[in-house]
Amino acid sequence: MKKVLIITHVEAEGPGTLGDFLQSFEDLKIQRAKLYNGEKLPYAARNLDAIVTMGGPMNVHDEDEYPFLKEETEVLKQAIDANTPILGICLGAQMIARACLAPVNKALEKELGWKNVSLTDSSRRGILFQGIADKMRVFQWHEDTFEIPYGGSLLATSGECSNQAFRYGNAYGLQFHVEVTRDMLSE
């Protein structure tokens, strides 16, 4: 049975539709790490078959207030080195970028609500966005953004925030939210 770790930073930003999708596979064992509840991350990323790291209102530099961010960065570094598949959403994407030593800073402007992003030519060569239109409407809720890690590729962009999605090896970071449900939006 394959093990998938889902990392959540706050209760309101859970796996949503991604969790529902993953639970539909009988051969997956889903392990949750609710960092906001004090749950610990596994020390050995090599024992995981995939990681999904979700969003949160904090930023990657808030390690003094949220010490679990430093631990998460180390686990993500291990997973990247082991070529473990990783998907990061919003803060999760920024955490992947940080683990790859790419800068994470305030965006030029805060993005909130439904916005359009455009896929790049690089996204067409990968599996993540196969069958998706060149432009898609996605939910945004962030004020920070990441730079593309050295050796990575830009997969999606927008006029408001140029770096919307990237790939680095087997790790994918999405600045936008694909997991939101109606309940999550109303909460």
N, C-alpha and C positions, 0 to 999 in steps of 0.2 A: 504494500500500500504506500502510495506517495504522500509525503508530508508537506503541507503548505502552511506557512506562518502568515497570519494577518496581524499587522501592528496597527493599533489605534491609539491616538494621542489624546482624544477627548471623546466622551460618550456620543455626542451628537454627530460625529463624523465617522460612522462605522462603514462597513463594506457595502451596504446597500445592495444594489443589483449585482455587483461583483460577487458578493457573498452568496446570493441566491444562485448565480451561475456556477460557482465552484461547488456548492452543495449538491448540484445535480449530478456530479460525478461520483459513482459508488466507490471508485478506487482511490479517492482522496481522503486523507485525514486532515482536517482543518484544525490548527492550533491557533488560539487567539492570545495575543499579548496586549492586554488593556493597560498601557503604561500609566494612564491617568489614575488607575486603581492600585498602582504600586506593583503590578505584575511584572515579573522579570523576563528579559529576553533570554533565549537559549544561548549558551556560551559558544557552542560549536555550530556555525552556519553550515558546515559541511554535511551535517545530518539532515538538512532540509532539502526538499526538491524544488521549492519555489517560495518567494516572499512577496507579499503585497503590503505596502506601507501607505497608510491613509493620510488625510489632511489634519489640520489643527490650526488654532488661532495664533499660536506662538511662532517664532521664527527660529531658524537653525542656530542663531547666535545666542539664544536664551538658555544656555547650558547651566548657568548659575541658578536660575529659577526652576529649570526642568532638567535635572541631572541625567535623566534617561535619554536625552538627546545625544549626549556624548557616547553612551553605551550603544545606542542605535547606530551611530556613525561607524563604530568599530565592527559591529555585526554586519553592516552593509559592505564595508571594505572586505571583510572575509568572504562574503557571498559573491562579491564582484570578482575577487581573485579566484574563487572556485568555479566561476562561470555559472552560478546558480541563476535561474531566471528570476528577475525582480521587476515588479511594477510599482511605481510610486505615483501617487495622486497628490497634487498641490504641494503641501509640506513634504509629503513622501518623496516627490520628485526633487524638491530642493535638498532633501537629506541625501539622496543618491548623488546629486551634483556635488555636494559637500564631501561625500565619501570619495569622490573622484578628484578632489582638490580643485574643483571649479568654484569661482566666486558666486555667492548668493547675496543679493542686495535688494534694497527697495526698488520697486518698479517705478517708471516715470509717472505712472498714475495707477491708482487702485482700480481693479476690475471687479465689478459686481453685477451679476445678472446674466442673462442669456446673450452670448456674443458669438460672432462668427470667427472661425479659424480656418486657415488654408493649409492643405497638406503640401509638402515639398516633394520634389522628384525623388529624394532619398527615401521617403516613406513608401513609395511605390515598389522599391526593391526589397522591402521587408514583409513580414507576415502580419504585423499588428494592425495595419490599416487596410488590408486587402478587402476589396469590395465596398469601400467607403468612398463617397463622393469627394471631389477635390476640395469642396468647402463644406463645413459642417457647423451646425449651431450647437454650442456647448454651454454648460453652466460654469461661470467664473466666480471666484470669491477669494481674492488674494491681493496683497499689497507688495509682496516680495516676488522676486523672480531669480532665475538661475542663468548662469552662462553655460554654454555647451561645453562639456568636459573635453579636454584635449584628446583627440582621437575619436570623439563621438560624432554623431551626425544629427543635424536639425531635421525634425520630422514634420513639425507644424509651426505656423507663424500667424501673427495677426498685426494689424496696424497699431493697436494700443500697446501690445507687449510682444516684441518680436520673437522671443523664445517660448513657444507654447508646448513643444514636445521634443524629446531627444532620445537617442539610443546610444548606449555605450556598452559594447560587447553584448551581453545577454540581459542588460538592465535597460528598462524603458521608464522615462519620466514624463508625466503629463501635468502641465500646469493647471489644466482645467479638470472639472469633475464629470466623470462618465457614470458614476455610481449612484447619483442622487435619485431618491424616490420622492413621491409626493409628500410622504410623512416627513422625510428629512428636510425638504424645502419648507414645509409649514413650521417645523420645529425651529 
